[in-house]
Amino acid sequence: MDMQKIKQDEIFIGQNIRSIRQARGIGQTELVRLLQLAGVSMTRESLVKIERGVQHIQATQLRAIRDALGTSYDELLK
Protein backbone atom coordinates (compact mmCIF):
# COMPACT_ATOMS: atom_id res chain seq x y z
CA MET A 1 0.00 0.00 0.00
CA ASP A 2 1.36 3.40 -0.99
CA MET A 3 1.53 5.82 1.94
CA GLN A 4 0.62 9.42 1.22
CA LYS A 5 3.29 11.79 2.52
CA ILE A 6 2.91 15.48 3.10
CA LYS A 7 5.91 17.64 2.20
CA GLN A 8 6.98 20.31 4.65
CA ASP A 9 8.56 22.69 2.14
CA GLU A 10 6.26 25.70 2.51
CA ILE A 11 4.20 24.57 5.49
CA PHE A 12 5.95 24.24 8.83
CA ILE A 13 4.01 21.24 10.09
CA GLY A 14 6.82 19.98 12.29
CA GLN A 15 7.26 23.32 14.02
CA ASN A 16 3.51 23.56 14.55
CA ILE A 17 3.40 20.05 16.03
CA ARG A 18 6.23 20.91 18.42
CA SER A 19 4.60 24.20 19.49
CA ILE A 20 1.21 22.64 20.14
CA ARG A 21 2.74 19.61 21.88
CA GLN A 22 4.81 21.80 24.19
CA ALA A 23 1.86 24.13 24.90
CA ARG A 24 -0.11 21.10 26.04
CA GLY A 25 2.76 19.88 28.23
CA ILE A 26 3.18 16.63 26.29
CA GLY A 27 6.68 15.20 25.82
CA GLN A 28 7.85 13.51 22.65
CA THR A 29 7.91 10.08 24.28
CA GLU A 30 4.38 10.53 25.58
CA LEU A 31 3.09 11.63 22.17
CA VAL A 32 4.72 8.63 20.50
CA ARG A 33 3.12 6.36 23.11
CA LEU A 34 -0.30 7.88 22.40
CA LEU A 35 0.20 7.36 18.66
CA GLN A 36 1.25 3.74 19.16
CA LEU A 37 -1.81 3.12 21.36
CA ALA A 38 -3.91 4.50 18.49
CA GLY A 39 -2.31 1.95 16.15
CA VAL A 40 0.05 4.34 14.36
CA SER A 41 3.61 3.12 14.10
CA MET A 42 6.11 5.84 14.99
CA THR A 43 9.34 6.07 16.92
CA ARG A 44 10.59 9.01 18.95
CA GLU A 45 13.39 9.41 16.41
CA SER A 46 10.82 9.76 13.62
CA LEU A 47 8.92 12.37 15.61
CA VAL A 48 12.13 14.34 16.18
CA LYS A 49 12.83 14.30 12.42
CA ILE A 50 9.27 15.36 11.61
CA GLU A 51 9.40 18.23 14.11
CA ARG A 52 12.71 19.39 12.62
CA GLY A 53 11.29 19.22 9.08
CA VAL A 54 13.82 16.58 8.02
CA GLN A 55 11.28 13.81 7.46
CA HIS A 56 7.95 14.06 5.65
CA ILE A 57 4.89 13.13 7.65
CA GLN A 58 2.40 10.53 6.48
CA ALA A 59 -1.27 11.47 6.32
CA THR A 60 -2.16 8.75 8.85
CA GLN A 61 0.48 10.10 11.25
CA LEU A 62 -0.83 13.65 10.87
CA ARG A 63 -4.39 12.53 11.60
CA ALA A 64 -3.26 10.61 14.71
CA ILE A 65 -1.17 13.55 15.95
CA ARG A 66 -4.13 15.88 15.43
CA ASP A 67 -6.31 13.57 17.52
CA ALA A 68 -3.68 12.98 20.23
CA LEU A 69 -3.04 16.71 20.63
CA GLY A 70 -6.74 17.60 20.46
CA THR A 71 -6.16 20.17 17.76
CA SER A 72 -7.28 20.83 14.19
CA TYR A 73 -5.71 20.48 10.76
CA ASP A 74 -5.90 24.27 10.49
CA GLU A 75 -3.60 24.67 13.49
CA LEU A 76 -1.19 21.99 12.26
CA LEU A 77 -1.01 23.31 8.70
CA LYS A 78 -0.97 27.07 9.30
Jmol script that loads the backbone (N, CA, C; Angstrom):
load data "model"
ATOM      1  N   MET A   1       0.846  -1.184   0.000  1.00  0.00           N
ATOM      2  CA  MET A   1       0.000   0.000   0.000  1.00  0.00           C
ATOM      3  C   MET A   1       0.884   1.237   0.000  1.00  0.00           C
ATOM      4  N   ASP A   2       0.568   2.172  -0.860  1.00  0.00           N
ATOM      5  CA  ASP A   2       1.356   3.396  -0.993  1.00  0.00           C
ATOM      6  C   ASP A   2       0.909   4.397   0.059  1.00  0.00           C
ATOM      7  N   MET A   3       1.849   4.862   0.884  1.00  0.00           N
ATOM      8  CA  MET A   3       1.534   5.815   1.936  1.00  0.00           C
ATOM      9  C   MET A   3       1.628   7.232   1.392  1.00  0.00           C
ATOM     10  N   GLN A   4       0.619   8.027   1.655  1.00  0.00           N
ATOM     11  CA  GLN A   4       0.621   9.417   1.225  1.00  0.00           C
ATOM     12  C   GLN A   4       1.442  10.236   2.210  1.00  0.00           C
ATOM     13  N   LYS A   5       2.435  10.952   1.688  1.00  0.00           N
ATOM     14  CA  LYS A   5       3.287  11.787   2.522  1.00  0.00           C
ATOM     15  C   LYS A   5       3.020  13.253   2.223  1.00  0.00           C
ATOM     16  N   ILE A   6       3.149  14.055   3.246  1.00  0.00           N
ATOM     17  CA  ILE A   6       2.914  15.484   3.103  1.00  0.00           C
ATOM     18  C   ILE A   6       4.256  16.190   3.224  1.00  0.00           C
ATOM     19  N   LYS A   7       4.639  16.925   2.186  1.00  0.00           N
ATOM     20  CA  LYS A   7       5.911  17.641   2.196  1.00  0.00           C
ATOM     21  C   LYS A   7       5.821  18.850   3.111  1.00  0.00           C
ATOM     22  N   GLN A   8       6.951  19.184   3.717  1.00  0.00           N
ATOM     23  CA  GLN A   8       6.985  20.311   4.650  1.00  0.00           C
ATOM     24  C   GLN A   8       7.781  21.485   4.077  1.00  0.00           C
ATOM     25  N   ASP A   9       7.761  21.637   2.762  1.00  0.00           N
ATOM     26  CA  ASP A   9       8.564  22.690   2.142  1.00  0.00           C
ATOM     27  C   ASP A   9       8.082  24.095   2.517  1.00  0.00           C
ATOM     28  N   GLU A  10       6.819  24.367   2.278  1.00  0.00           N
ATOM     29  CA  GLU A  10       6.262  25.700   2.513  1.00  0.00           C
ATOM     30  C   GLU A  10       5.517  25.766   3.847  1.00  0.00           C
ATOM     31  N   ILE A  11       4.987  24.641   4.264  1.00  0.00           N
ATOM     32  CA  ILE A  11       4.196  24.575   5.492  1.00  0.00           C
ATOM     33  C   ILE A  11       5.101  24.021   6.590  1.00  0.00           C
ATOM     34  N   PHE A  12       5.072  24.649   7.732  1.00  0.00           N
ATOM     35  CA  PHE A  12       5.952  24.236   8.828  1.00  0.00           C
ATOM     36  C   PHE A  12       5.206  23.334   9.803  1.00  0.00           C
ATOM     37  N   ILE A  13       4.794  22.170   9.297  1.00  0.00           N
ATOM     38  CA  ILE A  13       4.006  21.237  10.088  1.00  0.00           C
ATOM     39  C   ILE A  13       4.764  20.816  11.341  1.00  0.00           C
ATOM     40  N   GLY A  14       6.024  20.455  11.169  1.00  0.00           N
ATOM     41  CA  GLY A  14       6.824  19.978  12.294  1.00  0.00           C
ATOM     42  C   GLY A  14       6.933  21.008  13.409  1.00  0.00           C
ATOM     43  N   GLN A  15       7.169  22.249  13.022  1.00  0.00           N
ATOM     44  CA  GLN A  15       7.264  23.323  14.024  1.00  0.00           C
ATOM     45  C   GLN A  15       5.931  23.526  14.725  1.00  0.00           C
ATOM     46  N   ASN A  16       4.843  23.410  13.964  1.00  0.00           N
ATOM     47  CA  ASN A  16       3.511  23.561  14.551  1.00  0.00           C
ATOM     48  C   ASN A  16       3.216  22.421  15.517  1.00  0.00           C
ATOM     49  N   ILE A  17       3.596  21.202  15.141  1.00  0.00           N
ATOM     50  CA  ILE A  17       3.400  20.052  16.027  1.00  0.00           C
ATOM     51  C   ILE A  17       4.159  20.273  17.327  1.00  0.00           C
ATOM     52  N   ARG A  18       5.415  20.684  17.222  1.00  0.00           N
ATOM     53  CA  ARG A  18       6.227  20.909  18.424  1.00  0.00           C
ATOM     54  C   ARG A  18       5.613  21.987  19.315  1.00  0.00           C
ATOM     55  N   SER A  19       5.188  23.097  18.716  1.00  0.00           N
ATOM     56  CA  SER A  19       4.600  24.200  19.491  1.00  0.00           C
ATOM     57  C   SER A  19       3.342  23.767  20.233  1.00  0.00           C
ATOM     58  N   ILE A  20       2.465  23.083  19.520  1.00  0.00           N
ATOM     59  CA  ILE A  20       1.207  22.636  20.135  1.00  0.00           C
ATOM     60  C   ILE A  20       1.491  21.591  21.208  1.00  0.00           C
ATOM     61  N   ARG A  21       2.387  20.662  20.918  1.00  0.00           N
ATOM     62  CA  ARG A  21       2.738  19.609  21.879  1.00  0.00           C
ATOM     63  C   ARG A  21       3.289  20.226  23.160  1.00  0.00           C
ATOM     64  N   GLN A  22       4.204  21.162  23.028  1.00  0.00           N
ATOM     65  CA  GLN A  22       4.806  21.803  24.191  1.00  0.00           C
ATOM     66  C   GLN A  22       3.780  22.643  24.961  1.00  0.00           C
ATOM     67  N   ALA A  23       2.896  23.319  24.245  1.00  0.00           N
ATOM     68  CA  ALA A  23       1.863  24.128  24.899  1.00  0.00           C
ATOM     69  C   ALA A  23       0.924  23.265  25.737  1.00  0.00           C
ATOM     70  N   ARG A  24       0.762  22.016  25.309  1.00  0.00           N
ATOM     71  CA  ARG A  24      -0.114  21.098  26.040  1.00  0.00           C
ATOM     72  C   ARG A  24       0.655  20.320  27.115  1.00  0.00           C
ATOM     73  N   GLY A  25       1.959  20.555  27.212  1.00  0.00           N
ATOM     74  CA  GLY A  25       2.763  19.875  28.229  1.00  0.00           C
ATOM     75  C   GLY A  25       2.974  18.393  27.959  1.00  0.00           C
ATOM     76  N   ILE A  26       3.002  18.028  26.681  1.00  0.00           N
ATOM     77  CA  ILE A  26       3.184  16.626  26.291  1.00  0.00           C
ATOM     78  C   ILE A  26       4.599  16.454  25.747  1.00  0.00           C
ATOM     79  N   GLY A  27       5.326  15.496  26.294  1.00  0.00           N
ATOM     80  CA  GLY A  27       6.677  15.202  25.824  1.00  0.00           C
ATOM     81  C   GLY A  27       6.639  14.362  24.558  1.00  0.00           C
ATOM     82  N   GLN A  28       7.771  14.294  23.871  1.00  0.00           N
ATOM     83  CA  GLN A  28       7.852  13.508  22.646  1.00  0.00           C
ATOM     84  C   GLN A  28       7.560  12.040  22.898  1.00  0.00           C
ATOM     85  N   THR A  29       8.123  11.489  23.973  1.00  0.00           N
ATOM     86  CA  THR A  29       7.913  10.077  24.282  1.00  0.00           C
ATOM     87  C   THR A  29       6.440   9.802  24.559  1.00  0.00           C
ATOM     88  N   GLU A  30       5.795  10.710  25.281  1.00  0.00           N
ATOM     89  CA  GLU A  30       4.377  10.534  25.581  1.00  0.00           C
ATOM     90  C   GLU A  30       3.528  10.596  24.318  1.00  0.00           C
ATOM     91  N   LEU A  31       3.836  11.528  23.414  1.00  0.00           N
ATOM     92  CA  LEU A  31       3.085  11.630  22.165  1.00  0.00           C
ATOM     93  C   LEU A  31       3.252  10.365  21.336  1.00  0.00           C
ATOM     94  N   VAL A  32       4.473   9.864  21.248  1.00  0.00           N
ATOM     95  CA  VAL A  32       4.722   8.628  20.495  1.00  0.00           C
ATOM     96  C   VAL A  32       3.928   7.477  21.106  1.00  0.00           C
ATOM     97  N   ARG A  33       3.884   7.413  22.430  1.00  0.00           N
ATOM     98  CA  ARG A  33       3.124   6.355  23.106  1.00  0.00           C
ATOM     99  C   ARG A  33       1.642   6.459  22.765  1.00  0.00           C
ATOM    100  N   LEU A  34       1.106   7.675  22.758  1.00  0.00           N
ATOM    101  CA  LEU A  34      -0.296   7.884  22.405  1.00  0.00           C
ATOM    102  C   LEU A  34      -0.576   7.447  20.962  1.00  0.00           C
ATOM    103  N   LEU A  35       0.363   7.747  20.069  1.00  0.00           N
ATOM    104  CA  LEU A  35       0.203   7.360  18.665  1.00  0.00           C
ATOM    105  C   LEU A  35       0.230   5.844  18.522  1.00  0.00           C
ATOM    106  N   GLN A  36       1.151   5.198  19.235  1.00  0.00           N
ATOM    107  CA  GLN A  36       1.245   3.744  19.163  1.00  0.00           C
ATOM    108  C   GLN A  36      -0.011   3.088  19.726  1.00  0.00           C
ATOM    109  N   LEU A  37      -0.567   3.646  20.810  1.00  0.00           N
ATOM    110  CA  LEU A  37      -1.813   3.118  21.363  1.00  0.00           C
ATOM    111  C   LEU A  37      -2.967   3.267  20.373  1.00  0.00           C
ATOM    112  N   ALA A  38      -2.884   4.282  19.514  1.00  0.00           N
ATOM    113  CA  ALA A  38      -3.907   4.505  18.490  1.00  0.00           C
ATOM    114  C   ALA A  38      -3.661   3.648  17.248  1.00  0.00           C
ATOM    115  N   GLY A  39      -2.597   2.851  17.276  1.00  0.00           N
ATOM    116  CA  GLY A  39      -2.310   1.953  16.152  1.00  0.00           C
ATOM    117  C   GLY A  39      -1.452   2.552  15.062  1.00  0.00           C
ATOM    118  N   VAL A  40      -0.816   3.692  15.345  1.00  0.00           N
ATOM    119  CA  VAL A  40       0.050   4.344  14.362  1.00  0.00           C
ATOM    120  C   VAL A  40       1.494   4.083  14.749  1.00  0.00           C
ATOM    121  N   SER A  41       2.220   3.460  13.846  1.00  0.00           N
ATOM    122  CA  SER A  41       3.609   3.117  14.105  1.00  0.00           C
ATOM    123  C   SER A  41       4.497   4.345  13.941  1.00  0.00           C
ATOM    124  N   MET A  42       5.173   4.718  15.035  1.00  0.00           N
ATOM    125  CA  MET A  42       6.114   5.838  14.986  1.00  0.00           C
ATOM    126  C   MET A  42       7.096   5.683  16.138  1.00  0.00           C
ATOM    127  N   THR A  43       8.322   6.064  15.872  1.00  0.00           N
ATOM    128  CA  THR A  43       9.340   6.069  16.921  1.00  0.00           C
ATOM    129  C   THR A  43       9.591   7.510  17.343  1.00  0.00           C
ATOM    130  N   ARG A  44      10.232   7.667  18.478  1.00  0.00           N
ATOM    131  CA  ARG A  44      10.585   9.005  18.949  1.00  0.00           C
ATOM    132  C   ARG A  44      11.530   9.672  17.955  1.00  0.00           C
ATOM    133  N   GLU A  45      12.437   8.878  17.389  1.00  0.00           N
ATOM    134  CA  GLU A  45      13.386   9.410  16.407  1.00  0.00           C
ATOM    135  C   GLU A  45      12.662   9.964  15.187  1.00  0.00           C
ATOM    136  N   SER A  46      11.610   9.270  14.755  1.00  0.00           N
ATOM    137  CA  SER A  46      10.820   9.764  13.618  1.00  0.00           C
ATOM    138  C   SER A  46      10.123  11.068  13.968  1.00  0.00           C
ATOM    139  N   LEU A  47       9.579  11.140  15.182  1.00  0.00           N
ATOM    140  CA  LEU A  47       8.917  12.373  15.609  1.00  0.00           C
ATOM    141  C   LEU A  47       9.894  13.535  15.646  1.00  0.00           C
ATOM    142  N   VAL A  48      11.103  13.300  16.146  1.00  0.00           N
ATOM    143  CA  VAL A  48      12.131  14.342  16.180  1.00  0.00           C
ATOM    144  C   VAL A  48      12.408  14.841  14.759  1.00  0.00           C
ATOM    145  N   LYS A  49      12.549  13.914  13.814  1.00  0.00           N
ATOM    146  CA  LYS A  49      12.833  14.295  12.423  1.00  0.00           C
ATOM    147  C   LYS A  49      11.664  15.068  11.808  1.00  0.00           C
ATOM    148  N   ILE A  50      10.446  14.656  12.124  1.00  0.00           N
ATOM    149  CA  ILE A  50       9.271  15.361  11.607  1.00  0.00           C
ATOM    150  C   ILE A  50       9.221  16.772  12.176  1.00  0.00           C
ATOM    151  N   GLU A  51       9.449  16.900  13.482  1.00  0.00           N
ATOM    152  CA  GLU A  51       9.403  18.227  14.114  1.00  0.00           C
ATOM    153  C   GLU A  51      10.502  19.140  13.576  1.00  0.00           C
ATOM    154  N   ARG A  52      11.619  18.591  13.181  1.00  0.00           N
ATOM    155  CA  ARG A  52      12.715  19.394  12.616  1.00  0.00           C
ATOM    156  C   ARG A  52      12.525  19.671  11.138  1.00  0.00           C
ATOM    157  N   GLY A  53      11.539  19.033  10.506  1.00  0.00           N
ATOM    158  CA  GLY A  53      11.289  19.220   9.084  1.00  0.00           C
ATOM    159  C   GLY A  53      12.208  18.411   8.201  1.00  0.00           C
ATOM    160  N   VAL A  54      12.880  17.418   8.765  1.00  0.00           N
ATOM    161  CA  VAL A  54      13.821  16.584   8.016  1.00  0.00           C
ATOM    162  C   VAL A  54      13.106  15.414   7.350  1.00  0.00           C
ATOM    163  N   GLN A  55      12.025  14.966   7.958  1.00  0.00           N
ATOM    164  CA  GLN A  55      11.278  13.808   7.462  1.00  0.00           C
ATOM    165  C   GLN A  55       9.852  14.236   7.152  1.00  0.00           C
ATOM    166  N   HIS A  56       9.341  13.777   6.009  1.00  0.00           N
ATOM    167  CA  HIS A  56       7.954  14.062   5.654  1.00  0.00           C
ATOM    168  C   HIS A  56       7.032  13.266   6.567  1.00  0.00           C
ATOM    169  N   ILE A  57       5.866  13.792   6.799  1.00  0.00           N
ATOM    170  CA  ILE A  57       4.888  13.129   7.654  1.00  0.00           C
ATOM    171  C   ILE A  57       3.839  12.441   6.788  1.00  0.00           C
ATOM    172  N   GLN A  58       3.431  11.260   7.202  1.00  0.00           N
ATOM    173  CA  GLN A  58       2.400  10.530   6.481  1.00  0.00           C
ATOM    174  C   GLN A  58       1.034  11.058   6.927  1.00  0.00           C
ATOM    175  N   ALA A  59       0.076  10.969   6.036  1.00  0.00           N
ATOM    176  CA  ALA A  59      -1.267  11.466   6.321  1.00  0.00           C
ATOM    177  C   ALA A  59      -1.864  10.776   7.548  1.00  0.00           C
ATOM    178  N   THR A  60      -1.630   9.474   7.688  1.00  0.00           N
ATOM    179  CA  THR A  60      -2.158   8.746   8.849  1.00  0.00           C
ATOM    180  C   THR A  60      -1.510   9.235  10.138  1.00  0.00           C
ATOM    181  N   GLN A  61      -0.220   9.571  10.075  1.00  0.00           N
ATOM    182  CA  GLN A  61       0.476  10.096  11.250  1.00  0.00           C
ATOM    183  C   GLN A  61      -0.071  11.473  11.618  1.00  0.00           C
ATOM    184  N   LEU A  62      -0.302  12.308  10.626  1.00  0.00           N
ATOM    185  CA  LEU A  62      -0.826  13.650  10.871  1.00  0.00           C
ATOM    186  C   LEU A  62      -2.204  13.582  11.527  1.00  0.00           C
ATOM    187  N   ARG A  63      -3.048  12.697  11.021  1.00  0.00           N
ATOM    188  CA  ARG A  63      -4.390  12.533  11.600  1.00  0.00           C
ATOM    189  C   ARG A  63      -4.290  12.080  13.052  1.00  0.00           C
ATOM    190  N   ALA A  64      -3.415  11.117  13.339  1.00  0.00           N
ATOM    191  CA  ALA A  64      -3.262  10.612  14.706  1.00  0.00           C
ATOM    192  C   ALA A  64      -2.692  11.678  15.640  1.00  0.00           C
ATOM    193  N   ILE A  65      -1.735  12.466  15.144  1.00  0.00           N
ATOM    194  CA  ILE A  65      -1.165  13.554  15.949  1.00  0.00           C
ATOM    195  C   ILE A  65      -2.239  14.599  16.238  1.00  0.00           C
ATOM    196  N   ARG A  66      -3.034  14.923  15.233  1.00  0.00           N
ATOM    197  CA  ARG A  66      -4.133  15.876  15.430  1.00  0.00           C
ATOM    198  C   ARG A  66      -5.058  15.392  16.552  1.00  0.00           C
ATOM    199  N   ASP A  67      -5.414  14.122  16.507  1.00  0.00           N
ATOM    200  CA  ASP A  67      -6.314  13.568  17.518  1.00  0.00           C
ATOM    201  C   ASP A  67      -5.653  13.527  18.891  1.00  0.00           C
ATOM    202  N   ALA A  68      -4.389  13.105  18.946  1.00  0.00           N
ATOM    203  CA  ALA A  68      -3.677  12.981  20.225  1.00  0.00           C
ATOM    204  C   ALA A  68      -3.481  14.347  20.886  1.00  0.00           C
ATOM    205  N   LEU A  69      -3.261  15.375  20.082  1.00  0.00           N
ATOM    206  CA  LEU A  69      -3.044  16.713  20.629  1.00  0.00           C
ATOM    207  C   LEU A  69      -4.344  17.488  20.809  1.00  0.00           C
ATOM    208  N   GLY A  70      -5.449  16.928  20.330  1.00  0.00           N
ATOM    209  CA  GLY A  70      -6.739  17.598  20.459  1.00  0.00           C
ATOM    210  C   GLY A  70      -6.771  18.926  19.745  1.00  0.00           C
ATOM    211  N   THR A  71      -6.242  18.936  18.533  1.00  0.00           N
ATOM    212  CA  THR A  71      -6.162  20.173  17.755  1.00  0.00           C
ATOM    213  C   THR A  71      -6.832  19.968  16.405  1.00  0.00           C
ATOM    214  N   SER A  72      -6.646  20.909  15.505  1.00  0.00           N
ATOM    215  CA  SER A  72      -7.281  20.831  14.186  1.00  0.00           C
ATOM    216  C   SER A  72      -6.199  20.820  13.096  1.00  0.00           C
ATOM    217  N   TYR A  73      -6.629  20.412  11.905  1.00  0.00           N
ATOM    218  CA  TYR A  73      -5.708  20.476  10.761  1.00  0.00           C
ATOM    219  C   TYR A  73      -5.293  21.917  10.508  1.00  0.00           C
ATOM    220  N   ASP A  74      -6.222  22.840  10.698  1.00  0.00           N
ATOM    221  CA  ASP A  74      -5.901  24.265  10.491  1.00  0.00           C
ATOM    222  C   ASP A  74      -4.712  24.691  11.333  1.00  0.00           C
ATOM    223  N   GLU A  75      -4.710  24.301  12.585  1.00  0.00           N
ATOM    224  CA  GLU A  75      -3.602  24.669  13.487  1.00  0.00           C
ATOM    225  C   GLU A  75      -2.302  23.978  13.081  1.00  0.00           C
ATOM    226  N   LEU A  76      -2.399  22.731  12.638  1.00  0.00           N
ATOM    227  CA  LEU A  76      -1.191  21.993  12.264  1.00  0.00           C
ATOM    228  C   LEU A  76      -0.611  22.483  10.936  1.00  0.00           C
ATOM    229  N   LEU A  77      -1.465  22.949  10.049  1.00  0.00           N
ATOM    230  CA  LEU A  77      -1.009  23.309   8.703  1.00  0.00           C
ATOM    231  C   LEU A  77      -0.861  24.803   8.466  1.00  0.00           C
ATOM    232  N   LYS A  78      -1.031  25.611   9.497  1.00  0.00           N
ATOM    233  CA  LYS A  78      -0.968  27.067   9.304  1.00  0.00           C
ATOM    234  C   LYS A  78       0.446  27.541   9.015  1.00  0.00           C
TER     235      LYS A  78
END
end "model"
wireframe off; spacefill off
backbone 0.3
color backbone group
